[in-house]
């Protein structure tokens, strides 16, 4: 049985060009520093599917428990960077049915 991390950001105002560039930088950095070539990393779908949606994505967690935690920590770190790059957005981050809490200082973590 697979478990996935889902993340989405919404806001009335669309992305600015500076915010879009920041999102691209975060995604590129996440991919470049990802610890496993054969596992899924930060994966964004875009935002055109719902009005006000800035971005949405998901990451399927590895079945190997020794890999799952490093992948989860890495992706949550990237989602934290995305949230900080998009001020004023409402975020929903969850691991299947479990909401991932936000901490202003530490970001997303379980």
TIKOLRO-201090 format. One record per residue: residue in one letter; x negated, y negated, z of N, C-alpha, C, O in turn. Coordinates in pm, 1 decimal. Layout:
BEGIN
<rec "A"; <X; Y; Z>; <X; Y; Z>; <X; Y; Z>; <X; Y; Z>>
...
This chain:
BEGIN
<rec "X"; <-84.1; 117.8; 0.0>; <0.0; 0.0; 0.0>; <-88.5; -124.0; 0.0>; <-179.0; -136.1; 82.6>>
<rec "X"; <-63.4; -213.2; -89.6>; <-147.3; -332.1; -98.0>; <-87.0; -448.2; -19.0>; <34.1; -456.9; 1.1>>
<rec "X"; <-175.0; -535.4; 24.3>; <-139.1; -656.8; 96.0>; <-195.6; -773.2; 15.7>; <-307.0; -766.0; -36.1>>
<rec "X"; <-118.2; -879.8; 6.2>; <-164.0; -997.3; -68.7>; <-150.1; -1123.6; 14.3>; <-61.4; -1135.8; 98.7>>
<rec "X"; <-240.1; -1216.8; -12.1>; <-233.9; -1350.2; 45.9>; <-173.0; -1441.6; -59.8>; <-218.2; -1444.0; -174.3>>
<rec "X"; <-69.9; -1517.0; -20.6>; <-2.1; -1609.2; -111.1>; <-21.6; -1750.9; -61.0>; <-23.4; -1774.8; 59.8>>
<rec "X"; <-36.4; -1846.0; -153.9>; <-57.1; -1985.6; -116.6>; <10.0; -2074.8; -219.5>; <4.9; -2048.5; -339.6>>
<rec "X"; <73.6; -2181.8; -169.8>; <143.5; -2275.3; -258.8>; <144.6; -2413.4; -195.7>; <151.7; -2427.9; -73.7>>
<rec "X"; <137.4; -2514.4; -281.3>; <141.9; -2654.1; -237.7>; <244.3; -2728.5; -321.5>; <251.4; -2712.1; -443.3>>
<rec "X"; <324.3; -2811.7; -253.2>; <427.0; -2890.8; -321.5>; <420.3; -3035.2; -273.6>; <379.0; -3064.6; -161.4>>
<rec "X"; <462.1; -3122.9; -362.1>; <465.2; -3265.5; -329.9>; <543.6; -3335.3; -439.7>; <544.1; -3290.3; -554.3>>
<rec "X"; <609.8; -3445.1; -405.3>; <687.1; -3519.0; -505.0>; <596.2; -3577.2; -613.7>; <633.9; -3580.2; -730.8>>
<rec "X"; <477.0; -3623.4; -575.7>; <384.6; -3683.4; -672.9>; <297.3; -3576.4; -737.1>; <247.7; -3488.1; -667.2>>
<rec "X"; <277.4; -3582.3; -869.0>; <192.3; -3483.9; -935.8>; <44.9; -3504.1; -899.8>; <7.3; -3604.5; -839.3>>
<rec "X"; <-36.4; -3407.7; -938.0>; <-180.3; -3419.3; -916.4>; <-236.0; -3539.7; -990.1>; <-198.5; -3566.9; -1104.2>>
<rec "X"; <-325.6; -3611.4; -924.3>; <-400.4; -3716.2; -994.1>; <-514.6; -3649.0; -1068.9>; <-541.9; -3531.0; -1047.2>>
<rec "X"; <-581.0; -3722.4; -1156.1>; <-694.2; -3663.0; -1228.0>; <-807.1; -3629.0; -1131.4>; <-876.3; -3529.1; -1150.9>>
<rec "X"; <-827.0; -3710.0; -1027.8>; <-930.3; -3681.2; -927.8>; <-895.5; -3554.9; -849.2>; <-983.3; -3473.9; -819.7>>
<rec "X"; <-767.5; -3538.1; -815.3>; <-725.6; -3417.7; -742.8>; <-739.0; -3293.4; -829.8>; <-781.8; -3188.4; -781.9>>
<rec "X"; <-702.7; -3304.6; -957.4>; <-716.7; -3190.8; -1048.7>; <-863.2; -3149.9; -1061.1>; <-894.7; -3030.9; -1065.7>>
<rec "X"; <-952.2; -3248.4; -1066.6>; <-1095.5; -3218.8; -1073.4>; <-1142.6; -3153.6; -942.9>; <-1226.3; -3063.4; -946.1>>
<rec "X"; <-1090.1; -3198.1; -829.0>; <-1126.8; -3138.5; -700.1>; <-1080.3; -2993.2; -693.0>; <-1152.7; -2907.2; -643.0>>
<rec "X"; <-960.6; -2966.0; -742.5>; <-910.3; -2828.3; -745.9>; <-1002.4; -2741.9; -831.5>; <-1037.9; -2630.9; -792.1>>
<rec "X"; <-1040.5; -2791.7; -946.6>; <-1131.7; -2716.8; -1034.5>; <-1264.8; -2688.3; -965.8>; <-1320.0; -2579.2; -980.1>>
<rec "X"; <-1317.1; -2786.6; -890.8>; <-1443.6; -2766.7; -818.4>; <-1429.6; -2660.3; -710.4>; <-1517.6; -2575.8; -694.1>>
<rec "X"; <-1319.2; -2664.5; -636.7>; <-1297.6; -2565.0; -530.7>; <-1288.6; -2425.2; -590.9>; <-1349.5; -2331.6; -539.1>>
<rec "X"; <-1213.6; -2410.2; -699.0>; <-1198.6; -2279.8; -763.1>; <-1333.5; -2230.9; -816.1>; <-1367.8; -2114.1; -797.6>>
<rec "X"; <-1409.1; -2316.6; -880.7>; <-1540.5; -2277.8; -933.2>; <-1634.3; -2236.0; -820.4>; <-1705.8; -2136.7; -833.7>>
<rec "X"; <-1635.3; -2309.7; -710.4>; <-1720.9; -2275.6; -596.1>; <-1677.8; -2143.6; -533.5>; <-1761.8; -2063.0; -493.5>>
<rec "X"; <-1546.4; -2121.6; -525.0>; <-1495.6; -1996.1; -468.1>; <-1540.2; -1877.2; -552.0>; <-1584.3; -1775.7; -498.1>>
<rec "X"; <-1528.9; -1889.5; -682.3>; <-1569.4; -1780.5; -771.6>; <-1720.1; -1756.7; -766.4>; <-1765.4; -1642.2; -766.9>>
<rec "X"; <-1797.2; -1864.4; -761.6>; <-1943.5; -1852.5; -761.7>; <-1996.1; -1788.7; -633.1>; <-2098.7; -1720.7; -635.1>>
<rec "X"; <-1926.5; -1810.2; -521.6>; <-1976.8; -1758.9; -394.4>; <-1902.1; -1635.0; -345.6>; <-1925.9; -1589.8; -233.6>>
<rec "X"; <-1813.1; -1579.5; -426.3>; <-1733.8; -1465.0; -384.4>; <-1823.2; -1343.2; -364.7>; <-1908.7; -1315.6; -448.8>>
<rec "X"; <-1804.8; -1269.3; -254.2>; <-1899.0; -1161.4; -222.1>; <-1886.8; -1033.5; -304.7>; <-1979.9; -953.0; -304.4>>
<rec "X"; <-1775.8; -1011.6; -375.1>; <-1756.8; -884.1; -445.3>; <-1709.7; -906.1; -588.1>; <-1605.6; -967.7; -610.9>>
<rec "X"; <-1786.6; -855.5; -684.6>; <-1749.9; -869.7; -826.0>; <-1623.4; -793.0; -861.5>; <-1547.6; -834.9; -948.9>>
<rec "X"; <-1600.4; -681.4; -794.2>; <-1491.5; -591.9; -831.7>; <-1363.0; -611.6; -750.9>; <-1273.1; -527.7; -757.0>>
<rec "X"; <-1353.4; -721.1; -675.5>; <-1232.8; -751.4; -598.7>; <-1171.9; -881.8; -650.1>; <-1238.1; -960.0; -718.3>>
<rec "X"; <-1046.3; -903.3; -616.5>; <-976.2; -1024.0; -658.3>; <-1014.5; -1140.9; -567.6>; <-1024.2; -1125.7; -445.8>>
<rec "X"; <-1035.9; -1256.2; -627.6>; <-1073.1; -1377.9; -555.8>; <-955.0; -1475.3; -558.3>; <-841.4; -1435.9; -584.7>>
<rec "X"; <-982.7; -1599.3; -531.1>; <-882.9; -1705.3; -539.3>; <-825.0; -1705.5; -680.6>; <-898.9; -1714.5; -778.6>>
<rec "X"; <-692.9; -1695.6; -690.5>; <-627.7; -1689.0; -822.0>; <-508.2; -1783.5; -823.4>; <-408.0; -1759.1; -756.2>>
<rec "X"; <-519.4; -1891.4; -900.2>; <-412.1; -1990.1; -909.4>; <-328.5; -1964.8; -1033.4>; <-381.1; -1931.8; -1139.7>>
<rec "X"; <-197.2; -1980.6; -1018.7>; <-105.2; -1964.3; -1131.5>; <-76.1; -2095.6; -1200.6>; <-28.2; -2095.6; -1314.0>>
<rec "X"; <-103.5; -2207.4; -1135.6>; <-60.2; -2336.3; -1188.2>; <61.7; -2382.0; -1111.1>; <91.6; -2325.9; -1005.6>>
<rec "X"; <132.1; -2480.5; -1159.3>; <243.7; -2532.3; -1082.1>; <368.7; -2561.2; -1161.0>; <464.0; -2615.8; -1105.5>>
<rec "X"; <372.2; -2527.3; -1287.0>; <483.0; -2569.1; -1372.1>; <612.9; -2493.0; -1347.6>; <716.4; -2530.1; -1403.1>>
<rec "X"; <610.2; -2388.5; -1266.7>; <729.6; -2305.8; -1250.3>; <837.7; -2369.2; -1163.3>; <954.4; -2331.9; -1175.5>>
<rec "X"; <803.2; -2463.4; -1076.0>; <902.0; -2526.9; -988.1>; <876.4; -2677.5; -983.4>; <761.2; -2720.9; -982.9>>
<rec "X"; <983.1; -2756.9; -979.9>; <963.9; -2901.8; -967.1>; <892.3; -2934.2; -835.4>; <925.4; -2879.9; -730.0>>
<rec "X"; <795.1; -3022.5; -844.0>; <720.4; -3063.4; -725.7>; <608.6; -2969.5; -686.1>; <531.1; -3002.1; -596.2>>
<rec "X"; <597.4; -2855.3; -749.2>; <493.1; -2758.3; -715.3>; <361.9; -2804.3; -777.5>; <352.9; -2822.3; -899.0>>
<rec "X"; <260.5; -2823.1; -693.9>; <128.4; -2863.5; -742.1>; <47.2; -2743.9; -787.8>; <-16.6; -2746.4; -893.0>>
<rec "X"; <50.7; -2638.6; -706.4>; <-20.5; -2517.1; -741.8>; <35.7; -2401.8; -661.6>; <99.9; -2421.2; -558.3>>
<rec "X"; <11.0; -2282.8; -710.1>; <48.9; -2160.8; -639.7>; <-49.3; -2053.2; -680.7>; <-105.3; -2057.5; -790.2>>
<rec "X"; <-69.7; -1957.7; -593.8>; <-160.2; -1849.4; -625.9>; <-147.7; -1735.9; -527.9>; <-72.6; -1742.5; -430.6>>
<rec "X"; <-223.8; -1630.5; -556.0>; <-226.2; -1516.0; -466.8>; <-356.3; -1440.6; -484.8>; <-425.0; -1453.6; -586.1>>
<rec "X"; <-388.1; -1361.9; -384.4>; <-505.6; -1276.1; -388.5>; <-468.0; -1142.0; -328.2>; <-422.0; -1135.7; -214.2>>
<rec "X"; <-487.1; -1036.3; -402.8>; <-463.1; -901.0; -352.0>; <-582.6; -861.7; -266.5>; <-697.2; -868.7; -310.9>>
<rec "X"; <-554.6; -820.3; -143.5>; <-661.2; -781.3; -51.7>; <-713.0; -641.9; -86.7>; <-636.5; -555.6; -129.8>>
<rec "X"; <-842.6; -620.5; -68.1>; <-899.1; -488.1; -94.0>; <-840.0; -382.4; -0.5>; <-800.0; -413.2; 111.8>>
<rec "X"; <-835.0; -260.0; -47.1>; <-787.9; -150.2; 36.8>; <-893.4; -110.3; 139.9>; <-859.4; -63.3; 248.5>>
<rec "X"; <-1019.7; -128.7; 106.5>; <-1130.1; -96.4; 198.0>; <-1132.1; -198.2; 312.0>; <-1156.2; -316.4; 287.6>>
<rec "X"; <-1107.3; -154.4; 437.2>; <-1102.9; -249.4; 549.6>; <-1233.1; -327.2; 569.8>; <-1230.5; -439.6; 619.9>>
<rec "X"; <-1345.6; -269.3; 531.9>; <-1472.8; -340.0; 547.2>; <-1486.7; -454.6; 447.9>; <-1565.6; -546.5; 469.9>>
<rec "X"; <-1411.7; -450.0; 340.3>; <-1413.2; -558.5; 242.1>; <-1298.9; -656.7; 263.1>; <-1310.4; -773.8; 226.9>>
<rec "X"; <-1190.0; -610.8; 320.4>; <-1070.7; -694.5; 333.7>; <-1097.1; -819.5; 417.0>; <-1057.1; -929.0; 377.5>>
<rec "X"; <-1162.8; -805.5; 529.8>; <-1186.0; -921.7; 615.9>; <-1275.4; -1025.9; 548.8>; <-1240.8; -1144.0; 551.1>>
<rec "X"; <-1389.9; -987.6; 488.5>; <-1469.3; -1089.9; 420.1>; <-1394.4; -1159.0; 306.3>; <-1410.7; -1279.3; 285.8>>
<rec "X"; <-1312.3; -1084.0; 231.9>; <-1234.7; -1144.6; 123.7>; <-1131.9; -1241.4; 182.1>; <-1116.4; -1352.9; 132.3>>
<rec "X"; <-1062.3; -1199.7; 286.6>; <-961.5; -1285.4; 349.6>; <-1024.2; -1413.8; 402.7>; <-970.3; -1522.3; 381.0>>
<rec "X"; <-1135.9; -1403.1; 471.1>; <-1204.2; -1521.3; 525.3>; <-1248.0; -1613.7; 411.7>; <-1231.5; -1735.4; 421.2>>
<rec "X"; <-1302.6; -1558.2; 306.2>; <-1349.7; -1638.0; 192.5>; <-1235.0; -1712.3; 125.8>; <-1244.9; -1832.2; 99.5>>
<rec "X"; <-1125.8; -1641.0; 98.5>; <-1013.6; -1703.6; 28.6>; <-944.8; -1807.1; 118.0>; <-907.9; -1914.4; 70.3>>
<rec "X"; <-927.1; -1776.4; 247.3>; <-868.0; -1875.6; 337.2>; <-954.9; -2000.7; 346.2>; <-902.1; -2111.2; 358.3>>
<rec "X"; <-1086.5; -1985.3; 340.5>; <-1175.5; -2101.8; 338.1>; <-1152.2; -2186.1; 213.6>; <-1151.4; -2309.0; 220.4>>
<rec "X"; <-1133.5; -2120.4; 101.0>; <-1107.5; -2192.9; -23.4>; <-971.9; -2262.1; -20.4>; <-959.1; -2375.2; -67.3>>
<rec "X"; <-870.3; -2195.3; 34.3>; <-738.2; -2256.5; 45.4>; <-743.4; -2375.7; 140.4>; <-674.9; -2475.7; 118.7>>
<rec "X"; <-824.2; -2365.4; 245.0>; <-844.8; -2478.8; 335.9>; <-901.8; -2597.4; 259.3>; <-855.4; -2710.1; 276.4>>
<rec "X"; <-1002.0; -2573.3; 174.8>; <-1060.7; -2681.3; 94.8>; <-957.7; -2740.7; -1.1>; <-953.6; -2862.2; -20.9>>
<rec "X"; <-874.5; -2654.9; -60.4>; <-769.8; -2704.6; -150.0>; <-672.0; -2794.2; -74.7>; <-634.6; -2901.0; -123.4>>
<rec "X"; <-631.3; -2750.7; 43.2>; <-536.9; -2831.8; 121.4>; <-597.0; -2968.0; 153.5>; <-527.9; -3069.5; 145.1>>
<rec "X"; <-722.3; -2971.3; 189.4>; <-787.1; -3098.1; 223.9>; <-805.9; -3187.7; 101.5>; <-819.1; -3309.3; 115.0>>
<rec "X"; <-807.1; -3128.0; -17.8>; <-823.1; -3205.3; -141.4>; <-690.8; -3261.9; -192.6>; <-689.8; -3345.6; -282.9>>
<rec "X"; <-578.6; -3216.2; -134.9>; <-445.9; -3258.0; -182.5>; <-365.5; -3319.2; -68.4>; <-276.0; -3254.6; -14.0>>
<rec "X"; <-396.7; -3443.3; -31.8>; <-326.4; -3506.5; 80.1>; <-177.0; -3522.6; 51.5>; <-135.2; -3548.1; -61.4>>
<rec "X"; <-99.9; -3507.0; 156.4>; <43.8; -3526.6; 145.2>; <120.6; -3408.5; 89.3>; <242.6; -3416.2; 74.9>>
<rec "X"; <52.6; -3299.9; 57.7>; <121.7; -3182.9; 4.1>; <173.2; -3095.8; 118.7>; <111.0; -3087.2; 224.7>>
<rec "X"; <285.5; -3032.9; 95.9>; <340.2; -2933.9; 190.0>; <288.1; -2797.2; 146.2>; <300.3; -2760.3; 29.4>>
<rec "X"; <231.1; -2723.5; 238.4>; <169.1; -2595.1; 207.7>; <244.0; -2479.9; 270.9>; <299.5; -2492.4; 380.1>>
<rec "X"; <245.1; -2367.8; 201.2>; <294.3; -2242.2; 256.9>; <189.7; -2136.3; 223.9>; <165.7; -2104.5; 107.4>>
<rec "X"; <128.3; -2082.7; 328.5>; <24.9; -1980.1; 313.2>; <67.7; -1860.9; 397.5>; <94.2; -1874.4; 516.9>>
<rec "X"; <74.1; -1743.5; 334.1>; <116.7; -1625.9; 409.6>; <53.0; -1499.3; 355.1>; <25.5; -1486.3; 235.8>>
<rec "X"; <30.7; -1406.5; 447.3>; <-21.2; -1274.0; 416.9>; <100.0; -1181.5; 420.5>; <143.8; -1138.7; 527.3>>
<rec "X"; <153.2; -1151.6; 303.2>; <282.9; -1084.8; 289.7>; <385.8; -1158.2; 375.4>; <419.0; -1272.5; 343.9>>
<rec "X"; <437.2; -1098.4; 480.9>; <541.9; -1162.6; 562.0>; <488.4; -1242.9; 679.9>; <567.4; -1299.0; 755.8>>
<rec "X"; <359.2; -1249.9; 697.3>; <298.3; -1318.4; 811.7>; <247.1; -1455.9; 769.4>; <154.8; -1465.5; 688.5>>
<rec "X"; <306.8; -1562.8; 823.8>; <257.5; -1697.6; 794.6>; <118.7; -1716.9; 853.9>; <91.9; -1674.0; 966.1>>
<rec "X"; <30.9; -1781.4; 778.5>; <-104.0; -1811.7; 825.5>; <-100.6; -1952.9; 883.4>; <-65.2; -2047.7; 813.3>>
<rec "X"; <-137.4; -1967.8; 1011.4>; <-128.8; -2099.3; 1074.1>; <-235.6; -2195.9; 1023.9>; <-344.4; -2155.4; 982.9>>
<rec "X"; <-201.8; -2324.0; 1028.1>; <-294.3; -2430.9; 991.6>; <-345.5; -2496.9; 1118.1>; <-269.0; -2523.8; 1210.7>>
<rec "X"; <-474.5; -2522.8; 1121.6>; <-537.5; -2597.2; 1230.4>; <-613.5; -2713.1; 1167.6>; <-696.6; -2691.5; 1079.3>>
<rec "X"; <-586.6; -2835.5; 1211.4>; <-650.2; -2953.9; 1151.1>; <-801.7; -2944.7; 1151.3>; <-865.5; -2985.5; 1054.3>>
<rec "X"; <-860.0; -2892.8; 1256.7>; <-1006.0; -2885.6; 1265.3>; <-1062.1; -2763.3; 1194.9>; <-1161.4; -2773.3; 1122.9>>
<rec "X"; <-999.7; -2647.7; 1215.1>; <-1054.1; -2523.2; 1162.3>; <-998.2; -2477.1; 1030.6>; <-1056.6; -2390.7; 965.3>>
<rec "X"; <-884.7; -2533.8; 989.6>; <-823.8; -2492.5; 863.9>; <-738.8; -2368.8; 881.2>; <-681.5; -2346.9; 987.9>>
<rec "X"; <-729.8; -2286.5; 775.8>; <-651.3; -2163.9; 780.3>; <-735.9; -2050.1; 834.3>; <-849.6; -2029.6; 791.9>>
<rec "X"; <-678.7; -1976.4; 928.7>; <-745.8; -1859.6; 984.7>; <-643.5; -1772.8; 1055.5>; <-538.7; -1820.3; 1099.4>>
<rec "X"; <-675.3; -1646.6; 1065.5>; <-589.5; -1553.5; 1140.4>; <-658.8; -1516.4; 1269.7>; <-604.8; -1439.0; 1348.7>>
